[in-house]
Amino acid sequence: MLQTVSLLSLAGLLCYAGTAQAQHSTSGSSPVPGQSAPSSAAASSAPTSYVLQGQVLTEDSRPLPGATIRVASNKQVYITNSEGYFSFTSPQPAEEVQVSLAGYDETKAQLRRGPVTPISLKLLPGTRFKADGRIKKTDSTGKIR
């Protein structure tokens, strides 16, 4: 009698496991036990991010590598590449940034999603450069040697 009950219990478990497996394969997802499957509403409410990009240039349209870009809303900082370009992602389609570089006047600019935004920096009065491109001396920001 005990063997008959054990065999029936085992058969019942196998039937249950087969039914659960069939339901699992038709649901199209693989939920973790104890958690519900992700809904399509949760997937559609994912935050949108925008790519904002710009190029920092001199007044005569030469690229400025190494310029600092600070995003006003979250204080994140980015540096321009060797061609003066930078880009970052933002949850907003537009951001205000502050752009600075030693020897140049600091400026603010509004970036919007889409094409590269050119940002021009004005050279501070009295700024001189060495032959290798480093700042030699500037009256406005103190002596840099």
Buried (B, 14 or more C-beta within 10 A) or exposed (E): EEEEEEEEEEEEEEEEEEEEEEEEEEEEEEEEEEEEEEEEEEEEEEEEEBEBBBBBBBEEEEBBBEBBBBBEEEEEEBEBBEEBBBBBEBEBEEBEBBBBBBBBBEBEBEBEBEEBBEBBBEBBEEBEEEEEEEBEBBEEBEEEE
